[in-house]
Amino acid sequence: MSEHKLQRFVRSGAASGQFRIQPRDIALIRDIASYQFLSSAQILALHPGSRRNLQRRLTLLFRLGYVERPLAQKDNSLPSDFLVYSLGKKGASLAFADKRDVQTWVRRNAKISSPNLAHALMVSQFRTALMLALPKRGGEVARWLQGYDLKDELTAKGRSPALVPDGFFTVKLGGKQWHFFLEADRSTMTHHRFLAKMRTYWTWFVEKTYNDHLHFQSFRVLTITNTAGRRDNLRVATKSADTRRTGSGLFLFGYEKDYTLDNPASVLQSIWLSAKDDAAHPLFE
């Protein structure tokens, strides 16, 4: 990596003495805290406006310690205007109103050594597209859990879950509530292990393991993949996840390139394949 690019990860130069935290800065920081990792492209999609002004603001927030630029991204070949952000220590005090939440974040953040940024950004990309698409359909994401927050929910009351999903979310749309567990797959898991994970979800579905605790009657499992071929292979493998091994509509699969931040509405359209049949389905039907 060039010396110029390396300098992007060094807090060199004093921030302007005229800098003051603005409401838009707090909104940026809270989004980064909630998503855990966001690329500059995803931040711009969530906070549209001047790219130059946004980048300048993010640079100042980085220099002052409100946000971080994770060093793990230095090993990747990123475009010159592409950076990944996470929450900084000073930002935590703005993102969380309760000091106990700040302390919890400090403890959890200390355990994150070298995150798989490609995987984290895959989750953030889907969530960003969903957040942008739903309001235009009169819907909203009513709840989103991931990381330690989701793990805490699943381990409450002495439970020891067989797996911790990459995410769990609830959507309000058309007078209904829809609940999904989310898996982001980057082709690193064997089909055998993936099938075992899907069978665990099937057990949760049949035995209603988390229905009362997570407040839902039913759910679906959404898997996003980094290639269309991987999507198709996992879908076929999952046909034997249900008891009858005939394929269930509980499981949906999508290819991450089939939805974009330029056209976020595509995430709701018929791009999702089911383990039950060969038809393409919208996310909500």
C-alpha positions as CSV (number, residue, x, y, z in Angstrom):
1,M,0.0,0.0,0.0
2,S,1.3,3.5,-0.9
3,E,2.5,5.8,1.8
4,H,-0.3,8.2,1.0
5,K,-2.9,5.5,1.7
6,L,-1.2,4.5,4.9
7,Q,-1.5,8.1,6.1
8,R,-5.2,7.7,6.1
9,F,-4.9,5.6,9.2
10,V,-2.8,8.0,11.1
11,R,-4.3,10.8,13.2
12,S,-1.8,13.4,11.9
13,G,-2.5,17.1,12.0
14,A,-4.7,19.0,14.5
15,A,-8.4,19.4,13.8
16,S,-9.7,22.8,13.2
17,G,-10.3,24.9,16.3
18,Q,-13.6,25.9,14.8
19,F,-14.9,22.3,14.8
20,R,-18.0,21.7,16.8
21,I,-20.0,18.5,17.0
22,Q,-23.3,19.1,15.1
23,P,-26.5,17.0,15.1
24,R,-25.5,15.5,11.7
25,D,-22.2,14.3,13.3
26,I,-24.2,12.6,16.2
27,A,-26.4,11.0,13.6
28,L,-23.4,9.7,11.7
29,I,-21.8,8.4,14.9
30,R,-25.0,6.6,16.1
31,D,-25.3,4.9,12.7
32,I,-21.7,3.7,12.9
33,A,-22.4,2.4,16.4
34,S,-25.5,0.6,15.4
35,Y,-24.1,-1.0,12.2
36,Q,-20.7,-1.7,13.8
37,F,-18.9,-1.3,10.5
38,L,-19.8,1.0,7.6
39,S,-18.1,1.9,4.4
40,S,-17.9,5.5,3.2
41,A,-20.3,4.5,0.4
42,Q,-22.8,3.1,2.8
43,I,-22.6,6.2,5.0
44,L,-23.2,8.4,2.0
45,A,-26.2,6.4,1.1
46,L,-27.7,6.7,4.6
47,H,-26.7,10.4,4.8
48,P,-27.1,11.8,1.2
49,G,-25.5,15.1,0.3
50,S,-22.1,16.4,-0.7
51,R,-19.6,13.6,-0.8
52,R,-16.7,16.0,-0.3
53,N,-18.4,17.5,2.8
54,L,-19.2,14.1,4.2
55,Q,-15.6,12.9,3.7
56,R,-14.2,16.0,5.4
57,R,-16.6,15.6,8.3
58,L,-15.6,11.9,8.7
59,T,-11.9,12.8,8.6
60,L,-12.4,15.3,11.4
61,L,-14.3,12.9,13.5
62,F,-11.5,10.3,12.9
63,R,-8.8,12.8,13.9
64,L,-10.7,13.7,17.1
65,G,-11.2,10.0,18.0
66,Y,-15.0,9.9,17.6
67,V,-14.7,7.2,14.9
68,E,-12.0,4.7,13.9
69,R,-10.7,3.5,10.6
70,P,-10.0,-0.3,11.4
71,L,-6.5,-1.2,10.5
72,A,-7.7,-4.6,9.1
73,Q,-8.7,-2.7,5.9
74,K,-5.1,-1.8,5.2
75,D,-4.6,-5.3,3.9
76,N,-7.2,-4.9,1.2
77,S,-7.0,-3.2,-2.1
78,L,-9.6,-0.4,-1.6
79,P,-10.4,2.5,-4.0
80,S,-8.9,5.8,-3.0
81,D,-12.2,7.2,-1.8
82,F,-13.3,4.1,0.0
83,L,-12.8,3.7,3.8
84,V,-14.4,1.6,6.5
85,Y,-15.4,3.2,9.8
86,S,-16.2,1.8,13.2
87,L,-17.0,3.6,16.5
88,G,-14.3,5.4,18.5
89,K,-14.0,5.8,22.2
90,K,-15.1,9.4,22.2
91,G,-18.0,8.5,19.8
92,A,-19.3,5.9,22.3
93,S,-20.1,8.6,24.8
94,L,-22.3,10.3,22.2
95,A,-23.8,7.1,20.8
96,F,-24.9,5.7,24.1
97,A,-26.9,7.8,26.6
98,D,-26.3,5.4,29.5
99,K,-22.8,5.2,30.9
100,R,-23.3,1.5,31.5
101,D,-23.9,1.1,27.8
102,V,-20.6,2.9,27.1
103,Q,-18.8,0.6,29.5
104,T,-20.3,-2.4,27.9
105,W,-19.2,-1.2,24.5
106,V,-15.6,-0.7,25.8
107,R,-15.5,-4.3,27.1
108,R,-16.9,-5.7,23.9
109,N,-14.7,-3.6,21.6
110,A,-11.6,-4.8,23.4
111,K,-12.5,-8.4,22.3
112,I,-12.5,-7.4,18.6
113,S,-9.1,-8.2,17.3
114,S,-9.2,-8.4,13.5
115,P,-12.7,-8.4,12.2
116,N,-13.6,-9.9,8.9
117,L,-14.5,-6.6,7.2
118,A,-15.8,-8.2,4.0
119,H,-18.3,-10.2,6.0
120,A,-19.2,-7.3,8.3
121,L,-19.7,-5.0,5.3
122,M,-21.9,-7.6,3.6
123,V,-24.3,-7.4,6.5
124,S,-24.2,-3.6,6.5
125,Q,-24.8,-3.5,2.7
126,F,-28.0,-5.6,3.1
127,R,-29.2,-3.6,6.1
128,T,-28.5,-0.3,4.4
129,A,-30.4,-1.3,1.2
130,L,-33.3,-2.5,3.4
131,M,-33.4,0.7,5.5
132,L,-33.5,2.8,2.3
133,A,-36.1,0.7,0.5
134,L,-38.7,0.1,3.2
135,P,-39.9,3.8,3.8
136,K,-40.8,4.1,0.1
137,R,-43.1,1.1,0.6
138,G,-44.5,2.5,3.9
139,G,-42.5,0.0,6.0
140,E,-39.8,0.2,8.6
141,V,-37.2,-1.9,10.3
142,A,-38.7,-2.2,13.8
143,R,-35.9,-4.1,15.4
144,W,-32.3,-5.1,14.4
145,L,-30.0,-7.3,16.5
146,Q,-26.5,-8.5,15.6
147,G,-23.2,-9.3,17.2
148,Y,-23.1,-9.3,21.0
149,D,-26.6,-7.8,21.3
150,L,-28.1,-10.7,19.5
151,K,-25.9,-13.2,21.4
152,D,-27.1,-11.7,24.7
153,E,-30.7,-12.1,23.6
154,L,-30.2,-15.8,22.6
155,T,-28.3,-16.7,25.8
156,A,-30.8,-15.0,28.1
157,K,-32.4,-17.1,30.8
158,G,-29.6,-19.7,30.7
159,R,-30.0,-20.7,27.1
160,S,-27.0,-21.9,25.2
161,P,-27.8,-21.5,21.5
162,A,-26.4,-24.0,19.0
163,L,-25.5,-21.1,16.7
164,V,-25.5,-17.3,16.8
165,P,-26.9,-15.8,13.6
166,D,-25.3,-12.9,11.8
167,G,-28.4,-10.9,12.4
168,F,-32.1,-10.9,13.4
169,F,-34.6,-8.3,12.3
170,T,-38.2,-7.4,12.4
171,V,-40.0,-5.4,9.6
172,K,-43.3,-3.7,9.9
173,L,-45.0,-3.6,6.5
174,G,-48.6,-3.6,5.2
175,G,-50.0,-4.0,8.7
176,K,-47.9,-7.1,9.3
177,Q,-44.7,-7.9,11.1
178,W,-42.1,-10.1,9.4
179,H,-39.2,-11.7,11.3
180,F,-35.9,-12.9,9.8
181,F,-32.7,-14.5,10.9
182,L,-29.9,-13.4,8.7
183,E,-26.8,-15.3,7.5
184,A,-24.0,-13.7,5.4
185,D,-22.1,-16.4,3.6
186,R,-18.7,-15.7,1.9
187,S,-18.1,-19.3,0.7
188,T,-15.8,-20.2,3.6
189,M,-18.1,-22.9,5.1
190,T,-18.5,-26.5,3.9
191,H,-21.9,-27.5,2.7
192,H,-22.0,-30.1,5.5
193,R,-21.6,-27.4,8.2
194,F,-24.0,-25.0,6.5
195,L,-26.6,-27.7,6.3
196,A,-26.2,-28.5,10.0
197,K,-26.8,-24.8,10.7
198,M,-30.0,-24.8,8.6
199,R,-31.2,-27.9,10.4
200,T,-30.7,-26.0,13.7
201,Y,-33.0,-23.3,12.4
202,W,-35.5,-25.9,11.4
203,T,-35.5,-27.2,14.9
204,W,-36.0,-23.7,16.3
205,F,-38.9,-23.3,13.9
206,V,-40.6,-26.6,14.8
207,E,-40.0,-26.4,18.5
208,K,-40.7,-22.7,18.7
209,T,-37.5,-22.3,20.6
210,Y,-37.3,-18.5,20.6
211,N,-40.9,-17.5,19.8
212,D,-41.8,-16.2,23.2
213,H,-38.4,-14.7,23.9
214,L,-38.0,-12.8,20.6
215,H,-41.7,-12.1,20.4
216,F,-42.7,-13.7,17.1
217,Q,-45.1,-16.4,15.9
218,S,-43.0,-17.4,12.9
219,F,-39.8,-16.5,11.1
220,R,-37.8,-17.1,7.9
221,V,-34.0,-17.6,7.4
222,L,-32.4,-15.3,4.9
223,T,-29.0,-16.2,3.5
224,I,-27.0,-13.7,1.3
225,T,-24.0,-15.0,-0.6
226,N,-21.1,-13.5,-2.4
227,T,-21.6,-15.4,-5.7
228,A,-24.7,-16.6,-7.6
229,G,-23.2,-20.1,-7.8
230,R,-22.8,-20.3,-4.1
231,R,-26.4,-19.1,-3.6
232,D,-27.7,-21.9,-5.9
233,N,-25.5,-24.6,-4.3
234,L,-26.6,-23.7,-0.8
235,R,-30.2,-23.6,-1.8
236,V,-30.0,-27.1,-3.2
237,A,-28.1,-28.3,-0.1
238,T,-30.8,-26.8,2.2
239,K,-33.6,-28.9,0.5
240,S,-32.7,-31.6,3.0
241,A,-32.8,-29.3,6.1
242,D,-36.5,-29.9,6.9
243,T,-37.8,-33.1,8.4
244,R,-39.3,-34.4,5.1
245,R,-36.2,-33.3,3.2
246,T,-38.4,-31.9,0.4
247,G,-37.4,-28.2,0.8
248,S,-39.1,-25.5,2.9
249,G,-40.1,-22.0,2.2
250,L,-38.6,-21.1,5.6
251,F,-35.3,-20.7,3.8
252,L,-34.6,-17.9,1.3
253,F,-31.3,-17.2,-0.6
254,G,-30.0,-14.1,-2.4
255,Y,-26.9,-12.9,-4.2
256,E,-25.5,-9.7,-2.8
257,K,-25.0,-8.2,-6.3
258,D,-28.7,-8.4,-7.0
259,Y,-29.4,-5.4,-4.8
260,T,-27.5,-2.1,-4.8
261,L,-27.4,1.2,-3.0
262,D,-28.1,3.0,-6.2
263,N,-31.3,0.9,-6.5
264,P,-32.1,-0.2,-2.9
265,A,-35.7,-1.1,-3.9
266,S,-34.3,-4.2,-5.6
267,V,-33.7,-5.8,-2.2
268,L,-37.5,-6.1,-1.9
269,Q,-38.1,-7.5,-5.4
270,S,-38.2,-11.0,-6.8
271,I,-34.5,-11.8,-6.4
272,W,-34.9,-14.4,-3.6
273,L,-34.8,-18.1,-4.2
274,S,-36.5,-20.6,-1.9
275,A,-35.4,-24.1,-0.9
276,K,-39.0,-25.1,-1.6
277,D,-39.3,-24.3,-5.3
278,D,-37.4,-22.9,-8.3
279,A,-39.4,-19.6,-8.5
280,A,-38.0,-16.2,-7.7
281,H,-39.8,-14.5,-4.8
282,P,-40.0,-11.0,-3.4
283,L,-38.8,-10.6,0.2
284,F,-42.3,-10.1,1.5
285,E,-45.2,-12.2,0.2
